[in-house]
Amino acid sequence: MALEIQEQIHEIVKQKSNILICLPTNPGSDAIASGLALYSILEKLGKRVKIVSNNFTLPANHSFLPKSDEINKDLTSLRDFIISVDVSQTKVEEIKYDILDDKLNVYLSPKNGFYTNQDITTSAGSFAFDLIFVLDAIDLETLGSLFTDNADFFYQTPIVNIDHHPANEHFGQMNLIDITATSTSEIIYEMIEKIDKNLLDEYIATNLLTGIISKTKSFKTSSVTPKSLAISSYLIDSGARREEIVKNLYQTKSIKELKIWGLALAKIKFDNDYKITWSYLTKNDFLKSESAENDLEGIIDELMVNTPQTQTAFLTWEGISDNKIYALVYTPRYLNAYDLFREYEPVGSKDFTKIVLEGQNLEQAQTTILNKLKENLVS
């Protein structure tokens, strides 16, 4: 009988020793939390693990997450370059090296005789990781330069692809895709349940509950299901710190964040036919509130919470240090914002995407986004 996909994943994990977890560029709370949960699970299974996201910066309100300082911003020491010298005839007395003019010079002092070009060969070593988990990414391009700069590694190493987005391209050798799940964290929980429930502890439970709460806007969106509520209840029983999660994600805000959020909420607009909520911010708004773009983290959640009928939301703003217009777009699960706005340098995921609109002002950008959404949304 064929093994279930969770059991297949468990089998390949047992065979591998060095495992890499990749998150998308600019990962959302669910990607971060599910990645950290998987990191802890693999550590418990005795694996050497690294977790990475392209140019990652941990949002300030996520520092409470267990092992949140383990996420790396780049992929280093992926593969050794080996220089081999035949010493069967000429033994080595001493080895030295230096770097001059951006060149590495290796000096071999022979005990007798000398070395020739025929004694030297070069080769590439094995990759540092023998298994890759990719979480919450619809395709490998979503990983940014992690993938583009290391394509050979991704093509030559088995990939386990775990996601809940309908647009996922099933790029892995193993694909655990559940489009009925509210979040990737929910899928990771179900994988633990299939493998060994004893792996779950309060730290893993806290990470997984964070992912579910962030995706359901603290259980306020229409994506909440009886299964997600049952899983959340079990995670709380297992020690997940719900109050701490809600406090950090939704209640702990700096004065700068409160100011810039207030300015955005004061300009809120709503399209009743398409259930779209949006707002905008100018450079002057950032100056008045003494805030920066990283203070916008979570503002889409706030827009949706303040307009319960909302199914789609976006925020546009003028770049502080350039003349570009930026936008964060949240869409319903059936609409792939990443594909919809592909011409605008999207980063993120299918349902929560950041885009760049050049050559447009704020008003034009809002019109562009609204028209694209209305052409594709179900009214």
N, C-alpha and C positions, 0 to 999 in steps of 0.2 A: 504494500500500500504506500502511495506517495506521502511524504511528510508534509504537514501543514507548513506554510511559509515561515511562521514564527519558529517552528522546530528546525527548519532548514537553516535559518539564521543562527540559531543556537549551535547547530552542528558545525557551521563554518567558523564561528567564534571560537569553539573549542580547538579547532585545528590551527588557529592563527595566534601569534604572540604579540605583534606590534600593530596597533590599530589607530587609525586617524579618523577623527570626527570632523566633518566639514559643514559649516553653516553658511547660508547665503550672505552676500554683501549687505551691510546694514540690516542685520537680522532683527526681527521683531521679538517681543517678549516670549512668545511661544517657542521660537527657534532657540533662543538663548536658554530658556528653562529646560526644554526637552533635551538639548545637547548636554547640559550639565548633569541632568539625571542619567543619561546614557553613559556619560563619563564615569560617574560613580558606580554604575552597575558593572561596567567592564573592569574597573579597578577591583571590585569585589571578586570578580572571576579570575583575578590574577594576571590581567593583561597590562602591558605597557601602552598607555593611551596618551594621545595629544588631541586637543580640540582647537580649531582655528577658524577665523572668519576674516576675510580680506580687509585690512586697515581697520580692524575692530577697535571701537572705543566703548567701554561699558557705560551705559546710561547711569547717572548718579543714583536714580531710584531703584537700581537693580543690584546694588552692592550688598544687599542683605541675602542674596541667593547663595546657598552653600556652594563653595568652590568657584565662585564667580571670578576669582582672580586667575583661574586656570586657562582662560580663553586667550589664545595668541592671535596676533594681527598679521602674521605672515608665516610662510612655510620655509624653514631653514634646515640645513643639513639633511636634505632629502636623499642625496646619493653621493657616495664617496667617489673620487677620481683616483685611480690606483696607478702608481708608477712602479713597475717591477724591474729589478736589476738582477741579472744572472751573476751570482757570486760563487758559482761552483768552482771557477778557476782562479778568481781574484777575490780575496776576502776583504771585508770592510774594516778599516781601522777606526774611522770617525765619521759622523754625519753632522753637518751643519746646514743652516739655511738663513736667508735674509730676503727682504723685499726691497727692491730698488726700481724706481721708475715704473711702478705698478707691475713689476715682474717678480715672481717667486723664483729665487735661485736656490737650488739644493746642491750642496757640496759633499761629495763622497771621497774620502781619503782612503785609498787602497793600501793594504799591508804590503803588497808587492805588485809590480806591473801597473796596468792602467785599464780603464773601462773604455769601450768603443760604443758607437751607436747601435751595433748589433746586440749588445748586452741589455739594451733598454727596451721595454715594451710598456704600453699604457692600456688601461681598460677601465670600464665603468663598473663600480661595485653594485651590489644589490640595493634596491630601494629600502629606505629606513622603515617602511610600513608594508605589511602584507595584506591588509584589508582596509577598505575605506567605507565609512558610513556617511551618507549625505542626507541631511535632515531639512525638511521644510523648503525644498528647492524644486521648482518645476522642471529645470534642466540644468546641465552643467555650466552653461554660460552665466547662470545666476550667481555662481561662485566668484565671478570676476577674474582677477589675475591669478587667483589660486589655481584655476583650471587653465587659463590661456598660457600662463608661464610654465606649466608643468603637464602639458597635454599627454606626453608619453607615459608619465606616471599613472594618470587616470585611465589611459587605454590599456595599460599592462597589469593593472591591479584590480582584483575583484571589488565591486561596488555593491553595497547594500543601500538601496534607495527607500527612505521612509518619508511619507508625505500624506497629506489629506486633500490636496488641491486636485480638482477634476482635470486641469490642464497638464498634469504631470506627464512627462514624455517617456516614462518607464525606461530610463537610461541605464539602470543597474542590471547586474547579473541576477540580483534578487531584488524584487520590487514589492515592498509592503505598503500598498496604497489603499487607503480607506476613505472614500469621498463622503461617507456618512459620518465620519468622526468630526467633532468640533475643532480638533487641534491635533498637531503632531504629538503633543504631550499625552493625549488620550490614547494614541496608538502605541506609544512607548509603554504606557501602563499595561495595556492588553498583552504586549509582548512579554513583559515581566510575569504577568499572570500565567501565561502559557509555559514559560521556562521554569520559574521558581518564585513563588510569592514571598519566600523568606528573604529574597534580595531587597525587598522594600524596607526602608527605614524612614525616620522622620525627615531626614535631609532630602532624600530622593522624593518622598511624598510632597515636601514643600515645593520643590522645583516643578513637579508635575502639576500640582494644583495651581501654581502661578501661571503656567501655560494655559490651562483651561480657563481660569478666571480672566486672563488678558484677552483671550479669543472671544469669550462670551460677554465681554464688558461687564464683568462681575455678575453673570447670569441674567443680563438685561436684554440680550438680543434674541432674535427669532431663531438663531442657530442652536439654542439650548435644546437638548434632547433628554428623555428619561435616562438613557444610558450615561450621558455626561454627568447628570446629577447623581446617579448611583455611584459612579466612579469617584466623584468629588467627595461624596459622603464617606466612602471607604478610605480615601486619602486622609481626610480629617481624622478619622478613627485611628489611622496609622501614624498620626503625629504631625500632619501638615499644619503649618502655622497660618491659618486663614487670616486672623486679625492682622498679623504682621504683613502679609501679602497685600491686603486691601489698603492698609496704612501707607505702605511704600508706593504702591502703584497709583493710588487715587487720592490720598489724603495729605501726603507730605510734599508740599510745594514751597519753593523759595519765593521771596518777595518779587523777584524778577519774573518768575514764571507766572505768578498770580497777575502781575501787571499786564504782561503780554497776552495772557489768556483772556483777561478782561477786555482788552482792546479788540481781540478777535470775536469774542462773544457779543460785543456791542454792535458788530457789523453783520451778524448772522443773517443769512437768507435761506428761504425754504421753498422748494417747488413741490406743491402738493400733489400734482399729477404723477410725477416720477419719484416722489419721496427722496429728493436730493437736498441735502443741507450743505451750505458752503460759506466761507468767509475769506477775508484777505487781510494782509498786513503790508504797510509801506515801510520804507527805510526810516521815515520819521517815527513810526510806531516803535521800532527797535530802539531809536535814540531816546524817546520819551520814557520808555520802560527800562532803559539801561540793560537790555537783554540781548541775547544772541540766538542764532538759529538752533543751537542745541537745547534751548529752553522751550522749544516747540514740542518736545517729546510728550506724547499723550494727549495733545490738543484735539486730535480727531476723536478720541474717546469722549472727551468733554463735549464736543459738538453733538455727538450722537446721544449722550446721556441727557443733554438738555433739550433734545427734540426726539422723543421716544418713537415717533413714526418713521424716523429716518432709516433708509435702507442703503443709501449711498452718501458719502460725504467727501468733501475735499477742501483743502486750504491752499491758497496761493499767497506768495509773498515776494517782495523785491529783494534781490540779493544785497547783502550789506556791503560787500566789497567789489561788486561787479554790477553790470547792467542786465543781468539775466533775471528771468522770472522762474521761480521754483514752485512746485506743488506736491502735496501729499494727497493721494487719492485712495479712498477705501471703497470697495465695491462688493456687491452680493456674491455669494459663492459661485453662482452660475456664470459670472462675467469675469473674464480674464483681463484685468487692467494692464498686466505686463505686456500682453500682446496688443491690446487696444492702443496703448501709448508707446509702442516700440520705437517710433521715430523720434521720441523725446528723451532718449537716454535713460530708460527706466532702470531703477535698482530697487530691490526688495522682493516681494512675492506677488503671486497672482491677485491677491485681494487687498494688498497694502503696498503701494508703489510710490516712490519718489521720482518725479520727472523734472526736466529742465526745458523751458520754452524760451528760445532765443529770438530776438527781433520782434518781440511783442511787449506791450505794456500790460499792466494788471487787468484792465478791463478786457482787452483782447484775449488774454490768457484764460480768463474766466469763461468767456464766450466759447473759446475753442474747446475747453474741457466739457462744458455743459452740452454743447452740440454733439460731441463724440459719445458722451454718456447717454443722451436721449435717443441717439440712433440705435443704441444697443440694449438699453434697459427695457424691461417689460413694464409698461405703465399700468 
